[in-house]
Amino acid sequence: MKAGQVRYLIGGPPCTAFSHAGFWLDRKREGDDPAAGCLNDYLRLLGELAPQAFLLENVPGLQFKTHRRFFDAFVEASEAKGYAVTSEILCASDFGVPQRRRRLFIVGVRDAPPFVFPRPVLDIPRTTGWAMSDLENRSDLSESDEERLGKYAELLPMIPPGGNYLHFTEPRGCEKPLFRYRGRYWSFLLKLDPKAPSPTVPAQRVTHNGPFHWANRHLRVPEIARLQLFPDWYPLDANHDRARIQLGNAVPPLMAAFVIWTLRAHLGDADTQDVPSALRIACDSTASVGEVMSSMNVRFETPRGARARRPDGGVRRRTTPMPPARASSSSARAVMIGNARADTRPERALRSHLHKRGLRFRINERPVAGMRCEADIVLRGPKVAVFVDGCFWHGCPDHNKKPRTNASYWAAKIARNVERDRANDERLRAAGWIVLRCWEHEPADIAAARVAAAVSARRARVIA
């Protein structure tokens, strides 16, 4: 393989040198783990292959103070080779994976603008209960050692879902504390909450460390695969210990797919309107785990113009067509791509009128921390959240023009948007916020008057 024959270099050097695991070891705290040298191997390949772009994945610990010199050296060496480098820590739960797994991605591109990472695709994260909903009564998946919890086995049933050993400490109200507060690792006796995403799933089973299933046992391999959202067809090692290592060391496929698809689109190798079905369904908050798994049961097709090598040396050609674009014509597609997601003309006009009224606010911000819902205008003092909704995308009763092409698709999509808007409104109001929605056709001065009236009413109530 010669320089220039590879377009993308994608890899993840071993993270053991930079991970939380074993951080009590002097060589890890001081950044002297020999595995850190694998970054140099990646740089060597980068120089030898000279790809158009590279993607490196690792743990956030690579940017810790003790390891920052490795990160800075890698970026500096990559930039010296002519790459524009950007990096970001992403959370898997933002991309449809029922796990709060944070990973550092470093992307470098040549002869192109710096890469911009994808934004979260779901307002509400998927839960462990959602992921395992069709595995609950599968007795055929039981493992011989799933009940072996050691001497603390009798404590686990007393811990509520989402809790850990802290349940038996004095600050949590335990009359006869069994453990010192924050005296153990956070995953000690950690139990999953079926109504929340899972924490990071480790690569090895430790007797007393979770996460444990809410049924008070170790997680089974198929359950771990679901928390990573691996396709059901993916071949795992028959040995359970090795399968756990495979899964625990892996990047969740959907998370990786979103980043790589965005990178391909950034370099013009993919049409932003020609998205694989697995990614489209991953963005649908109403999709069941069965629907998501079904969408992933079809392998990602070979990109147009590319050929994949079979194990026997032959060439496997793509036989399944890519999903069709939803735009009905090139002109319609151009309009769709040109639609701004933020800082639209109606938003700017409304902000101008609010400034004239002496109101100060933030823009494109989440009113409630942890809630994946950005309001266009946020007034934090009086707790007023303002959304400027487009007539087409949010189903305006007066100006929503139903498309003639792909009508059923757009009707379902807009209905989901409306449902999401209503759900966000309810959650914000439950958190004490006043929610105002302004249609894009509403005159800016009238919309500003409504916002000012809401602010005045809230302030008057506070004073009273």
PLY file of the C-alpha trace (Angstrom):
ply
format ascii 1.0
element vertex 464
property float x
property float y
property float z
element edge 463
property int vertex1
property int vertex2
end_header
0.00 0.00 0.00
1.50 3.28 -1.13
1.09 6.87 0.02
-2.04 8.45 -1.41
-3.90 5.16 -2.00
-5.78 5.45 1.31
-8.41 8.16 1.66
-9.26 7.63 5.35
-7.16 6.38 8.25
-9.44 5.34 11.12
-8.17 3.83 14.33
-8.04 3.86 18.11
-4.65 3.21 19.71
-4.93 1.30 23.03
-6.43 3.53 25.70
-5.01 1.71 28.72
-2.31 4.36 29.17
-4.88 7.14 29.52
-8.00 5.52 31.04
-9.37 5.82 34.59
-8.74 2.14 35.19
-5.60 1.60 37.25
-5.09 5.33 37.77
-3.73 4.62 41.24
-0.58 3.20 39.60
2.36 5.61 39.61
3.24 4.91 35.98
-0.29 5.87 34.90
-0.55 9.00 37.01
2.86 10.14 35.78
2.06 9.34 32.15
4.80 6.73 31.80
2.70 3.77 30.62
4.50 2.10 27.66
1.18 1.82 25.79
1.25 5.60 25.31
3.84 5.01 22.59
1.14 3.57 20.32
0.25 7.14 19.37
3.64 7.30 17.63
2.74 4.18 15.64
-0.43 5.91 14.49
1.60 8.97 13.45
4.00 6.72 11.55
1.12 5.23 9.57
-0.29 8.70 9.02
3.01 9.76 7.46
3.43 6.62 5.36
-0.14 6.46 4.00
-0.82 10.21 3.70
-4.62 9.85 3.70
-7.01 12.70 2.89
-8.39 12.50 6.43
-7.83 10.62 9.67
-10.01 9.80 12.65
-8.54 8.77 16.00
-10.64 7.67 18.97
-9.49 7.41 22.57
-10.62 8.06 26.14
-11.08 11.64 27.46
-8.13 10.94 29.77
-5.81 11.70 26.87
-6.56 15.36 27.60
-6.00 15.07 31.37
-3.27 17.22 32.82
-1.00 14.19 33.34
-1.40 13.10 29.71
-1.93 16.41 27.93
1.60 16.41 26.58
0.81 13.30 24.50
-2.32 14.93 23.07
-0.53 18.20 22.26
2.39 16.36 20.67
0.03 14.30 18.50
-1.88 17.38 17.30
1.35 19.29 16.62
2.82 16.39 14.63
-0.41 15.99 12.62
-0.55 19.69 11.80
3.09 19.52 10.70
2.01 16.89 8.15
-0.50 19.34 6.68
-3.69 18.39 8.50
-6.25 20.78 9.99
-7.02 19.11 13.32
-10.13 19.39 15.48
-11.10 17.37 18.53
-14.17 16.91 20.70
-15.39 14.69 23.52
-18.69 13.12 22.47
-21.20 11.15 24.53
-22.70 8.00 23.01
-26.15 8.73 24.48
-26.34 11.83 22.26
-26.30 9.56 19.21
-28.98 7.03 20.05
-26.87 4.67 22.19
-28.37 3.85 25.64
-25.05 4.46 27.38
-23.33 7.57 28.74
-19.99 6.58 27.24
-17.73 9.62 26.68
-14.97 9.32 24.10
-12.44 11.71 22.61
-12.38 11.98 18.81
-9.56 13.67 16.91
-10.12 14.39 13.23
-7.63 15.79 10.74
-8.32 16.75 7.12
-6.08 17.96 4.30
-7.01 20.47 1.62
-10.37 21.08 3.26
-11.87 23.31 5.98
-11.55 22.04 9.57
-14.02 19.30 10.41
-17.15 20.17 12.40
-18.44 17.39 14.66
-22.08 16.25 14.50
-24.57 17.63 16.99
-26.69 15.42 19.27
-29.52 13.72 17.42
-31.89 12.92 20.30
-33.56 15.25 22.80
-34.12 12.47 25.35
-31.52 9.70 25.74
-32.51 6.09 25.29
-32.61 3.94 28.40
-31.30 0.55 29.44
-34.89 -0.65 29.80
-35.53 0.32 26.18
-32.39 -1.51 25.04
-33.21 -4.76 26.85
-36.99 -4.71 26.51
-37.08 -7.78 24.25
-34.45 -9.70 26.26
-36.22 -9.65 29.64
-37.80 -13.09 29.44
-35.07 -14.84 27.47
-34.08 -17.70 29.79
-31.98 -19.14 26.99
-29.51 -16.24 27.42
-28.67 -17.01 31.06
-25.01 -17.54 31.95
-23.68 -19.97 34.53
-21.73 -17.36 36.50
-24.16 -14.43 36.39
-25.24 -14.87 40.04
-21.75 -15.02 41.60
-21.55 -11.66 43.37
-19.25 -12.53 46.28
-19.67 -11.60 49.93
-21.67 -8.42 49.14
-24.35 -10.31 47.21
-26.96 -9.75 49.93
-26.50 -5.95 49.72
-27.29 -5.54 46.04
-31.10 -6.13 46.31
-31.30 -3.29 48.87
-29.73 -0.75 46.52
-32.27 1.15 44.39
-31.89 1.19 40.58
-29.23 3.69 39.61
-27.58 3.54 43.05
-24.29 2.11 44.30
-22.47 1.44 47.58
-23.13 5.03 48.68
-26.59 3.79 49.65
-24.89 2.31 52.73
-23.01 5.44 53.80
-23.85 7.96 56.50
-24.53 10.97 54.20
-27.23 8.89 52.45
-29.05 8.25 55.73
-27.73 4.80 56.58
-27.98 4.41 60.37
-25.24 1.77 60.47
-22.88 2.72 57.63
-21.09 -0.16 55.97
-18.75 1.96 53.85
-16.93 5.27 54.11
-18.44 8.00 51.93
-16.54 8.05 48.64
-14.25 5.39 50.00
-14.82 3.03 47.08
-14.68 3.27 43.31
-17.91 4.71 41.89
-18.91 1.45 40.14
-18.76 -0.58 43.38
-22.19 -2.29 43.69
-23.51 -0.02 40.92
-26.94 -1.07 39.68
-28.48 -0.07 36.36
-31.60 2.05 36.26
-34.01 0.81 33.54
-35.29 4.38 33.17
-31.87 5.90 32.44
-28.91 5.26 30.14
-26.16 2.97 31.34
-22.80 4.29 32.52
-19.75 3.14 30.58
-19.66 -0.64 30.27
-16.22 -2.01 31.27
-14.25 -4.57 29.30
-13.86 -7.01 32.19
-16.15 -8.36 34.89
-15.07 -7.52 38.44
-16.82 -9.39 41.25
-18.18 -6.38 43.17
-18.09 -3.71 40.44
-21.01 -3.01 38.15
-22.96 -2.05 36.40
-25.21 -4.88 37.56
-28.62 -5.67 36.13
-31.58 -4.29 38.11
-32.49 -7.97 38.67
-29.42 -8.13 40.97
-27.07 -10.17 38.80
-24.17 -9.66 36.41
-24.98 -8.46 32.91
-25.14 -11.10 30.20
-23.12 -10.74 27.00
-26.19 -10.06 24.77
-27.27 -7.34 27.23
-23.86 -5.70 27.08
-24.07 -5.83 23.29
-27.42 -4.04 23.47
-25.99 -1.30 25.70
-23.40 -0.72 22.97
-26.10 -1.17 20.29
-24.09 -3.74 18.40
-26.15 -5.33 15.60
-27.65 -8.68 16.56
-25.79 -10.33 13.68
-22.35 -9.18 14.86
-20.13 -12.24 15.58
-18.79 -12.24 19.14
-16.28 -14.62 20.67
-17.90 -17.77 22.06
-15.88 -17.31 25.25
-17.83 -14.90 27.45
-14.75 -13.26 28.96
-13.27 -12.52 25.55
-16.65 -11.33 24.26
-16.87 -8.83 27.14
-13.41 -7.53 26.23
-14.52 -7.17 22.59
-17.59 -5.17 23.58
-16.09 -3.13 26.41
-13.17 -1.93 24.29
-15.31 -1.04 21.29
-16.72 2.24 20.09
-20.53 2.00 19.86
-21.24 1.44 16.15
-23.94 4.12 15.87
-21.70 6.71 17.52
-18.84 5.87 15.16
-21.19 5.81 12.16
-22.48 9.32 12.85
-18.95 10.73 13.10
-17.67 8.89 10.03
-20.74 9.73 7.95
-20.37 13.39 8.88
-16.69 13.25 7.92
-17.50 11.67 4.55
-20.11 14.36 3.91
-17.58 17.02 4.94
-15.20 15.81 2.22
-17.93 15.40 -0.40
-17.90 11.59 -0.36
-21.50 11.36 0.87
-24.68 13.26 0.15
-26.15 14.77 3.31
-29.62 13.87 2.03
-28.61 10.27 1.25
-28.36 8.95 4.80
-28.27 5.21 5.64
-31.50 3.92 7.12
-29.76 2.93 10.38
-28.79 6.55 11.00
-32.21 7.87 10.02
-33.95 5.52 12.44
-31.38 6.27 15.16
-32.58 9.89 15.05
-36.19 8.84 15.64
-36.94 9.04 19.35
-40.12 6.99 18.83
-38.32 4.01 17.27
-38.37 0.76 19.25
-35.23 -1.24 19.92
-36.55 -3.82 17.46
-36.77 -1.20 14.72
-33.25 0.04 15.44
-31.86 -3.50 15.47
-33.68 -4.31 12.23
-32.19 -1.28 10.53
-28.72 -2.47 11.57
-29.31 -6.05 10.44
-28.42 -4.92 6.93
-24.69 -4.30 6.71
-23.56 -0.85 5.66
-23.19 -0.94 1.90
-19.93 -0.34 0.12
-19.74 3.38 -0.83
-20.41 4.27 -4.45
-17.40 3.71 -6.64
-15.65 1.54 -4.01
-15.07 -2.20 -3.94
-14.75 -4.43 -0.88
-12.35 -7.38 -0.76
-13.75 -10.79 0.15
-11.75 -13.13 2.39
-11.07 -15.36 -0.62
-9.49 -12.47 -2.51
-12.41 -11.81 -4.82
-14.33 -8.56 -5.14
-17.68 -8.08 -3.42
-19.82 -5.53 -5.21
-22.58 -3.60 -3.54
-25.90 -5.16 -4.46
-28.25 -3.30 -2.11
-28.99 0.25 -3.30
-28.42 3.15 -0.95
-31.61 4.66 0.57
-33.13 7.26 -1.72
-32.78 10.94 -0.96
-35.97 12.54 0.34
-35.63 15.64 -1.84
-37.70 15.32 -5.02
-35.27 17.30 -7.20
-31.87 18.94 -7.16
-33.46 22.35 -6.66
-35.53 21.07 -3.72
-32.41 19.51 -2.23
-30.56 22.83 -2.55
-33.36 24.57 -0.67
-33.31 21.93 2.08
-29.55 22.15 2.51
-29.75 25.94 2.59
-32.32 26.02 5.41
-30.60 27.44 8.47
-31.08 25.59 11.76
-30.28 28.65 13.84
-29.90 32.43 13.50
-32.71 32.66 10.97
-34.10 35.96 9.74
-37.24 35.77 11.98
-35.00 35.03 14.99
-32.75 38.02 14.26
-35.76 40.31 13.82
-37.26 39.19 17.13
-33.95 39.64 18.94
-33.65 43.16 17.57
-37.08 44.14 18.92
-36.31 42.58 22.30
-33.11 44.61 22.53
-35.08 47.77 21.79
-37.30 46.92 24.76
-34.26 46.69 26.99
-34.40 42.91 27.43
-31.20 40.90 27.64
-31.04 37.20 26.88
-29.01 34.26 25.66
-29.48 32.53 22.31
-29.44 28.87 21.23
-29.07 27.57 24.78
-30.55 24.78 26.85
-32.85 26.28 29.50
-32.52 23.20 31.71
-29.13 21.55 32.16
-29.14 17.92 31.05
-32.23 18.37 28.87
-31.42 18.16 25.17
-33.66 21.02 24.15
-32.22 24.31 22.92
-34.43 27.37 22.95
-33.80 30.08 20.39
-33.98 32.79 23.06
-33.50 32.22 26.79
-34.20 34.79 29.51
-32.77 33.10 32.58
-33.83 35.59 35.26
-37.59 35.43 34.64
-37.24 31.86 33.25
-38.78 32.50 29.85
-37.86 30.23 26.91
-38.74 31.39 23.39
-38.86 29.18 20.28
-39.18 30.64 16.77
-40.71 27.77 14.78
-40.65 27.34 11.03
-44.10 26.87 9.55
-43.22 23.78 7.52
-41.03 21.90 10.00
-43.28 22.47 13.03
-46.72 22.08 11.43
-48.16 25.59 11.40
-51.96 25.23 11.16
-52.20 28.25 8.84
-49.15 28.01 6.59
-48.05 24.39 6.60
-48.06 23.41 2.93
-48.20 19.65 2.51
-45.61 18.41 -0.01
-46.88 16.45 -2.99
-43.76 14.26 -3.17
-42.97 11.78 -0.38
-46.11 13.02 1.36
-46.38 10.16 3.86
-42.74 10.50 4.89
-43.00 14.25 5.53
-46.36 13.94 7.29
-44.89 11.42 9.76
-41.74 13.48 10.26
-43.62 16.72 10.97
-45.98 14.87 13.33
-42.95 13.66 15.28
-41.59 17.21 15.40
-44.88 18.49 16.80
-45.00 15.69 19.36
-41.42 16.46 20.45
-42.25 20.17 20.74
-45.18 19.43 23.02
-43.14 17.07 25.17
-40.36 19.67 25.53
-42.91 22.33 26.45
-44.34 20.13 29.20
-40.92 19.35 30.66
-39.89 23.00 30.65
-43.13 24.10 32.31
-42.69 21.39 34.92
-39.27 22.92 35.63
-40.87 26.33 36.22
-40.30 27.93 32.79
-42.70 30.02 30.72
-42.62 28.64 27.18
-43.49 30.86 24.22
-43.62 29.64 20.64
-43.62 32.18 17.83
-44.29 31.23 14.23
-41.86 32.53 11.64
-44.70 34.46 9.94
-45.63 36.34 13.14
-44.57 40.01 12.99
-41.47 40.48 15.12
-42.88 43.45 17.05
-45.98 41.47 18.08
-43.87 38.48 19.11
-41.59 40.79 21.10
-44.61 42.27 22.87
-45.71 38.76 23.91
-42.26 38.00 25.28
-42.11 41.32 27.16
-45.56 40.69 28.65
-44.49 37.24 29.87
-41.33 38.69 31.43
-43.32 41.45 33.15
-45.88 38.99 34.47
-43.19 36.71 35.89
-41.34 39.62 37.51
-44.57 40.99 39.00
-45.36 37.61 40.51
-41.85 37.37 42.01
-42.18 40.85 43.57
-45.63 40.05 44.93
0 1
1 2
2 3
3 4
4 5
5 6
6 7
7 8
8 9
9 10
10 11
11 12
12 13
13 14
14 15
15 16
16 17
17 18
18 19
19 20
20 21
21 22
22 23
23 24
24 25
25 26
26 27
27 28
28 29
29 30
30 31
31 32
32 33
33 34
34 35
35 36
36 37
37 38
38 39
39 40
40 41
41 42
42 43
43 44
44 45
45 46
46 47
47 48
48 49
49 50
50 51
51 52
52 53
53 54
54 55
55 56
56 57
57 58
58 59
59 60
60 61
61 62
62 63
63 64
64 65
65 66
66 67
67 68
68 69
69 70
70 71
71 72
72 73
73 74
74 75
75 76
76 77
77 78
78 79
79 80
80 81
81 82
82 83
83 84
84 85
85 86
86 87
87 88
88 89
89 90
90 91
91 92
92 93
93 94
94 95
95 96
96 97
97 98
98 99
99 100
100 101
101 102
102 103
103 104
104 105
105 106
106 107
107 108
108 109
109 110
110 111
111 112
112 113
113 114
114 115
115 116
116 117
117 118
118 119
119 120
120 121
121 122
122 123
123 124
124 125
125 126
126 127
127 128
128 129
129 130
130 131
131 132
132 133
133 134
134 135
135 136
136 137
137 138
138 139
139 140
140 141
141 142
142 143
143 144
144 145
145 146
146 147
147 148
148 149
149 150
150 151
151 152
152 153
153 154
154 155
155 156
156 157
157 158
158 159
159 160
160 161
161 162
162 163
163 164
164 165
165 166
166 167
167 168
168 169
169 170
170 171
171 172
172 173
173 174
174 175
175 176
176 177
177 178
178 179
179 180
180 181
181 182
182 183
183 184
184 185
185 186
186 187
187 188
188 189
189 190
190 191
191 192
192 193
193 194
194 195
195 196
196 197
197 198
198 199
199 200
200 201
201 202
202 203
203 204
204 205
205 206
206 207
207 208
208 209
209 210
210 211
211 212
212 213
213 214
214 215
215 216
216 217
217 218
218 219
219 220
220 221
221 222
222 223
223 224
224 225
225 226
226 227
227 228
228 229
229 230
230 231
231 232
232 233
233 234
234 235
235 236
236 237
237 238
238 239
239 240
240 241
241 242
242 243
243 244
244 245
245 246
246 247
247 248
248 249
249 250
250 251
251 252
252 253
253 254
254 255
255 256
256 257
257 258
258 259
259 260
260 261
261 262
262 263
263 264
264 265
265 266
266 267
267 268
268 269
269 270
270 271
271 272
272 273
273 274
274 275
275 276
276 277
277 278
278 279
279 280
280 281
281 282
282 283
283 284
284 285
285 286
286 287
287 288
288 289
289 290
290 291
291 292
292 293
293 294
294 295
295 296
296 297
297 298
298 299
299 300
300 301
301 302
302 303
303 304
304 305
305 306
306 307
307 308
308 309
309 310
310 311
311 312
312 313
313 314
314 315
315 316
316 317
317 318
318 319
319 320
320 321
321 322
322 323
323 324
324 325
325 326
326 327
327 328
328 329
329 330
330 331
331 332
332 333
333 334
334 335
335 336
336 337
337 338
338 339
339 340
340 341
341 342
342 343
343 344
344 345
345 346
346 347
347 348
348 349
349 350
350 351
351 352
352 353
353 354
354 355
355 356
356 357
357 358
358 359
359 360
360 361
361 362
362 363
363 364
364 365
365 366
366 367
367 368
368 369
369 370
370 371
371 372
372 373
373 374
374 375
375 376
376 377
377 378
378 379
379 380
380 381
381 382
382 383
383 384
384 385
385 386
386 387
387 388
388 389
389 390
390 391
391 392
392 393
393 394
394 395
395 396
396 397
397 398
398 399
399 400
400 401
401 402
402 403
403 404
404 405
405 406
406 407
407 408
408 409
409 410
410 411
411 412
412 413
413 414
414 415
415 416
416 417
417 418
418 419
419 420
420 421
421 422
422 423
423 424
424 425
425 426
426 427
427 428
428 429
429 430
430 431
431 432
432 433
433 434
434 435
435 436
436 437
437 438
438 439
439 440
440 441
441 442
442 443
443 444
444 445
445 446
446 447
447 448
448 449
449 450
450 451
451 452
452 453
453 454
454 455
455 456
456 457
457 458
458 459
459 460
460 461
461 462
462 463
